[in-house]
Amino acid sequence: MPGFEFIGNEEFAEVEEVFTKSKILFRHSFDNLRNGVCKVRDFEKRFAEYMGVADALAVTSGSAALRVGLAALGVGEGDEVITQSFTFVATVEAIIESGAQPVIAEVDETLNMNAADLESKITPKTKVIIAVHMLGTPANLPEILRVAEKHKIKVLEDTAWGCGGRLNDRHLGTMGDVGTFSFDFAKTMTTGEGGMVICKDPAVLEKAKAYHDHGHENNPKLPRWEDSRSGSGFNYRMMELQGAVGLAQLRKLDGVIKAQRENRDAIAKAVGSIPGVKFRKAPENSFDTADALVFFVQSHDAALKCRNELLKEKIGTKILPEAISWHFAGTWDHMPKLVARHGDLKKAFPKSAALLDRAVAIPILGKMEPSVPERVERALQKALHD
Ligand SMILES: *Cc1c(COP(=O)(O)O)cnc(C)c1O
């Protein structure tokens, strides 16, 4: 889960510098008053270096990053965008906000997009595929990219949960045409609210930069108020205080992931041999961010029993089995476009429903009480075998 556990003096020092040295809270202009303090621009530069890419664009949220990424890829009315059944509502909301038709593919035992089902849902209108690294576990990108290439469709990686994760030694978010990240308060690194966009093609990133800033091209030959523009956009600009926090959090990211992975491994070791517990699968050569430990049990009733016994040990579950209604498209009958496309949503994604129904997710903290693994083991033994 959580960069928020590690917020401390480092973040404060970065924010303090904005107030003591510049007092400029806006990322653009005012360069004669800043005393060299450019937190958002520095954060973008450091983030791009971390990812091994040329450039990055900070925005106000992971949802904004998705919206800006879709705009940069030219998505609009009449287009279809395919994403997966198990994701946060924001992924589909961004597609709707762009004017496009959302289309949902099933997930498999990785709880990420099933490439075969993806391929069956491609039509001549499909413009972009949004693969999600759900809960920090890499999507099966080699397969998804193969399908996308065959049909000449762009891929956006929703890396909201996967920041710092890798697949085949490459950073999640850097393999598709666009990668988007979230720094909301529940993500592995946080700026309170915030997000980032990276793009394979520098021309696409330029479009993203303009779209996130009312179409501003930031033409160096013109003052900002006379700036050139080739299209309209909106305001998704990150502000300096968020950039300041992001700089400190980015320096902590690898340490947070290391702590989460160790804690996840300790719990997995304690429960791995319990009959009836089957861990979520991950693609080969995955380095996940260990945001949660997800496993399948035999039935929905068994999943509920696990939840109840875990609660008695003062351990919550995360998304699965509860809060599924924010994370499974099969429950989103408040979205008319989804219903129009897929009909009765309860029946529309049977393979995903059958898996999610009997899945349990234990949230992983960076700072874990040492007694947690044995408490989880006790709860699951009771739930599944007493
Ligand atoms: C958190 C999240 C988002 C949205 O990010 P915000 O910063 O909260 O707007 C998008 N997609 C997924 C998969 C997420 O988990």
Residues whose N, C-alpha, C, O or C-beta is under 5 A from the ligand:
A	BS01	LIG	S61 G62 S63 T87 F88 A90 T91 D158 A160 W161 S182 F183 D184 G194
